[in-house]
Amino acid sequence: MTMNQTRLHQLHYQITPEDYAALRACLSDRAEERETRSVYTMFFANYRNRVPRSPMGELLDGTAPRFSLHYYDEDPTYLLLVRWLEGWRASAMVTEAECRALLAGETDWLLERHNPLLLDFHESLTEQMLLPQMSVTYQREIYTADDLNLWVALDTDIRASMQHMNFLDPQQLERDTSDQDGKILMEISYSDRIPDDVLCLLEQNAPRRKLLRR
């Protein structure tokens, strides 16, 4: 299990294609692009006591653990189970076979792994009645500037599906969401400040930008 604390300040925006093009050009010059990859994410939620969500389906209640499953670049061989709790992110590896068992309602393997995060997930599934709720697919570009402790993600072609049994089938997910116009989101995470040139660009684009959460 790995665990790390997020940066102190986080901003989430829905942006336009024009914003995306301008920000991508600015960030390419200012920061180091770390990776570009396709992301497949499934969120879990309690259907009896629903909590606020972002447009990507993320749970926004910071007092309860939030769980999600992720795999990348159309390869579900190994997945990452992520738990967010009060600013801390913990993760554990899950195999495709284990994920298929989970989608079929089988949870005993979580106990057999003897992993603290998986044990916590099992407790949340059984006591809080967490269930798969939404699958989200998108393309993510990540930019970093280590000297400023800045992290920026540009997520494009965001599409959501309620057919959670198709989560491990990228082609079927694409068919499930073929009628959607993909959204574009930007996430900024920083500890001290946003660089002046990036901040200036954000202010120029402010009339077109929609703040989702801080």
N, C-alpha and C positions, 0 to 999 in steps of 0.2 A: 504494500500500500504506500502510495506517495501522498504527501500533504504539503501545501504551501498557502500562504496568505496572499490575497489579492492586493493590488496597489490601493492607496487610500481613496482615490477619487475615480469615479466611473461615470461616463456619460453615454447614453444610447440615443441615436437619432435615426429616424427614417429620412432618407435623402432621395433626391431626384437623379436621373441619369446625368444631368449637367453637373450636379455636385460631385458625383462619382468621378467623372472625367477630370475635373479640376483638382480634386483631392488626390487622386491617384498620381497625377503629374507632379504635384507638390511633394507628396510623400516619397516618390521615387527619387527625388533630388535630395530630400532632407534626411530621410531615414534609410535603414537597411531593410530591404524586403527579406523576411525570413523564410516564408513559405507561401505557396498557393496550392490549395487542394480542395477537392469536393468533400463535403461533410454530410453525414447522415445521422440524425439525432432523434431519439425517442424520449419523450417526457412522461413522467409518471405523476398521477394526481389522485387525491382523495375525492371521490365522487359525492360523498355526503357533505363534506365541508370544503367547498371550493374556495380557492384564494385567488387574489389578483394575478393576472398574467401579462407578460409583454406580448407584442404581436408575433413573436417567434414561439410563443407557448411557454416561456420560462415562468416558473413560479416566483412571485415577487415578495412573498412573506419571508423576512429574514430570520424569524425565530424558529422555524421548523426546518428540518433537513430537506433539501431538494435533490431528487435523484434523476439522472438521465443516462441513457446509453448512447455511445457514439462509435461509428466506424468511418473510415476514410477511403476516398478514391475507389469506390465501388468494390471494396474488398472486405467482406464481413468475417474473414477467417478469425480475426481477433478483434474484440470490442473493448471499449473503455467504459466502465461504470463510474460515474462521477457523482459525488455528494458535495453540495454546497451548504455550509452552515455558519452563519455569523461571520462572513468574510473569509472563511477558510474553505479551501478546495481539497478534497481527498479523492483518490482514484484507485481502481483495481482492475486488472485485466480479466476479461471474460471470453471464453471461446464461443465460436458459432454454435456448437452443439449445446452448450449451456444456455445460450440465449434462446435457442429454439425450444428447449425444455421450459424456460421461463414463459415464453409466449404461449405454450401449451398448458400453463398453469402449474407446472412442476417446480417446487421451490426447495426440496430437501437438499439439493446439491449446494445451496448457499450455506447450509449448516456444515456440510461435509468438508468444505474448503477451509474452515477455521480461520477465516480472514475477518478482522474486526469490522471492516467496512461492509463486507457481505453479510455478516451477522446483523449489523445495524439495518441493512436493507431488508433482510428477512423479517426483522421485527416490525419495520414500517409497513411491509406488505401485509403482514398478518394482523397487527394491532391497529394500524391506521387505515387499512383497506386500500392501499395504493394500488392503482391499476394503470396499464398503459393507456395514454390518452391521445397523444398526437405524435406523428412523425413529421419531421421537417428536413428538407434537403436544401443545400445551397452551396455556392462556390465562395470560399474564403481566401482573402489575401491579407497577410499579416505583415505589418511594418513595425520596426522597433528602432529606438534611439537610446542605446544603453546609457549614454552619458547624461541623458535627461530622465531616465527611467520612464520612458514613454512607450506605450503599446497601443497600436491602432489596428483594428480589423475592419475591412470592407467586405460585406457579405452581399453577394448579388444572386439574382434568380432564386429568391427564397420562395419555396413552395411547401404547402402543408397538406398532409393526408390524415384522415381518421382511420384508415384501414391498417391498423397496427400489425396485423398478421402478414402484411407485405413488406414489413420493415427491412428484412434481410434480402429483398429482391429489388435491386436498384432499377432494373428495367421496368418492373411492374409499378414501382413508385412513380417513375416518369410517366407512365400511361395514366396512373391515378390522378396526376396533377397537370395533365397536358392542357387543360382548359384554363389554367391560372396564369395571370400576368405576374411574373416574379417581382417581389419587392426588393428594395436595396436598403440595407441598414449599415450604419457605422457605429462602432463601439470604440471609445477612447478610455484608456486606463492609465493613470499617472499618479506619482507620489507628491510632486512639488508643483510643477506648472506645465502648461502646454507651451511649446516653443512659439515665439512671437509670429513667425511667418505662417505656421499652421493655424494659430489663433486668428490672425488677420483674415485668412481664407475662410475660416468658419464664420466669422462675422459678416463677410461679404455675402456668403450664401445663406445667412440667417433667415431672410424672408421666405425661402423655399424649404427650410429645414423644419422638421417636426421633432421636438424633444420627446422621447418616450419615457425616460426615467433618468434620475441622477444616482 
